[in-house]
Amino acid sequence: MAHPDQNILQKVTQGDEAAFATLYNYYKVPALRFAISLLKDEEESENMVQDVFLKIWMKREHIKPDHNFNSYLFTCLRNMAFDHFKKIEKNDYLRRQYMELIKIAADDEKEEKERRIYLVQTAIDSLSLKRKQILRLNIEEGKSYQEIAEFLRISKNTVKNQLVKAKQILREKVDFATA
């Protein structure tokens, strides 16, 4: 195919679609090779070539037929590639920042959980031996009020009252410490 001359470029600036198709068909393969050499990604390069020709068509009235179109086209592609790399770099930076914030949040959450466990354990340790024993049998071993009463040889009502009082003390101490 012959090199597009000033006449073809002039027709493109006037909106001649056939002239634009001639221009596109002449430059699409070298433009694609150039984009691939910069991006090392064939699919992204094809998109970039399509984008650059779309922009050229949209701004066709600004084309100067007496200037070097070849230089203009490849400069546009080079600039789009640089913009692409900047976007990738920015996205990578934002992804790293996001991951760091997630890690910090997870660390903070872990510390908060450990602190609350410590507060609960300290509050449990402050209970009387009997309340502590009833609480552990109920919570850790999953025993019912009746099973605890039989095991400790106390009334079921006493078990219930001691658990209510133990949980109330724990709630007060943990809530006070986190306020």
Backbone hydrogen bonds, N-H to C=O, Kabsch-Sander energy under -0.5 kcal/mol:
donor,donor_aa,acceptor,acceptor_aa,energy
9,L,5,D,-2.0
10,Q,6,Q,-2.6
11,K,7,N,-2.1
12,V,8,I,-2.2
13,T,9,L,-2.2
14,Q,10,Q,-1.0
15,G,12,V,-2.1
16,D,11,K,-2.6
17,E,15,G,-0.8
20,F,16,D,-1.9
21,A,17,E,-2.5
22,T,18,A,-2.0
23,L,19,A,-2.4
24,Y,20,F,-3.1
25,N,21,A,-2.9
26,Y,22,T,-1.8
27,Y,23,L,-2.0
28,K,24,Y,-2.5
31,A,27,Y,-2.6
32,L,28,K,-2.3
33,R,29,V,-2.6
34,F,30,P,-2.3
35,A,31,A,-2.5
36,I,32,L,-2.7
37,S,33,R,-2.1
38,L,34,F,-1.4
39,L,35,A,-3.1
40,K,36,I,-2.5
45,S,41,D,-2.2
46,E,42,E,-2.5
47,N,43,E,-2.2
48,M,44,E,-2.3
49,V,45,S,-2.6
50,Q,46,E,-2.3
51,D,47,N,-2.7
52,V,48,M,-2.8
53,F,49,V,-2.2
54,L,50,Q,-2.2
55,K,51,D,-2.6
56,I,52,V,-2.2
57,W,53,F,-2.4
58,M,54,L,-2.6
59,K,55,K,-2.0
60,R,57,W,-1.3
62,H,59,K,-2.1
63,I,60,R,-1.5
67,H,64,K,-2.4
69,F,67,H,-1.0
72,Y,68,N,-1.8
73,L,69,F,-3.1
74,F,70,N,-2.2
75,T,71,S,-2.1
76,C,72,Y,-2.2
77,L,73,L,-2.3
78,R,74,F,-2.4
79,N,75,T,-2.6
80,M,76,C,-2.4
81,A,77,L,-2.4
82,F,78,R,-2.4
83,D,79,N,-2.4
84,H,80,M,-2.4
85,F,81,A,-2.5
86,K,82,F,-2.4
87,K,83,D,-2.3
88,I,84,H,-2.5
89,E,85,F,-2.7
90,K,86,K,-2.6
91,N,87,K,-2.8
92,D,88,I,-2.6
93,Y,89,E,-2.4
94,L,90,K,-2.8
95,R,91,N,-2.4
96,R,92,D,-2.4
97,Q,93,Y,-2.5
98,Y,94,L,-2.6
99,M,95,R,-2.5
100,E,96,R,-2.3
101,L,97,Q,-2.5
102,I,98,Y,-2.3
103,K,99,M,-2.2
104,I,100,E,-2.6
105,A,101,L,-2.7
106,A,102,I,-2.6
107,D,103,K,-2.7
108,D,104,I,-2.9
109,E,105,A,-2.7
110,K,106,A,-2.6
111,E,107,D,-2.7
112,E,108,D,-2.6
113,K,109,E,-2.5
114,E,110,K,-2.7
115,R,111,E,-2.4
116,R,112,E,-2.4
117,I,113,K,-2.5
118,Y,114,E,-2.3
119,L,115,R,-2.5
120,V,116,R,-2.7
121,Q,117,I,-2.9
122,T,118,Y,-2.7
123,A,119,L,-2.4
124,I,120,V,-2.7
125,D,121,Q,-2.5
126,S,122,T,-1.2
127,L,124,I,-1.6
132,K,128,S,-2.8
133,Q,129,L,-2.3
134,I,130,K,-2.4
135,L,131,R,-2.8
136,R,132,K,-2.5
137,L,133,Q,-2.4
138,N,134,I,-2.1
139,I,135,L,-3.2
140,E,136,R,-1.3
141,E,136,R,-1.6
143,K,137,L,-2.4
148,I,144,S,-2.4
149,A,145,Y,-2.7
150,E,146,Q,-2.4
151,F,147,E,-2.4
152,L,148,I,-2.8
153,R,149,A,-1.0
154,I,149,A,-2.1
159,V,155,S,-1.9
160,K,156,K,-2.3
161,N,157,N,-2.6
162,Q,158,T,-2.7
163,L,159,V,-2.4
164,V,160,K,-2.4
165,K,161,N,-2.4
166,A,162,Q,-2.6
167,K,163,L,-2.7
168,Q,164,V,-2.0
169,I,165,K,-2.4
170,L,166,A,-2.4
171,R,167,K,-2.6
172,E,168,Q,-2.4
173,K,169,I,-2.6
174,V,170,L,-2.8
175,D,171,R,-2.8
176,F,172,E,-2.4
177,A,173,K,-1.9
178,T,174,V,-1.6
179,A,175,D,-0.9
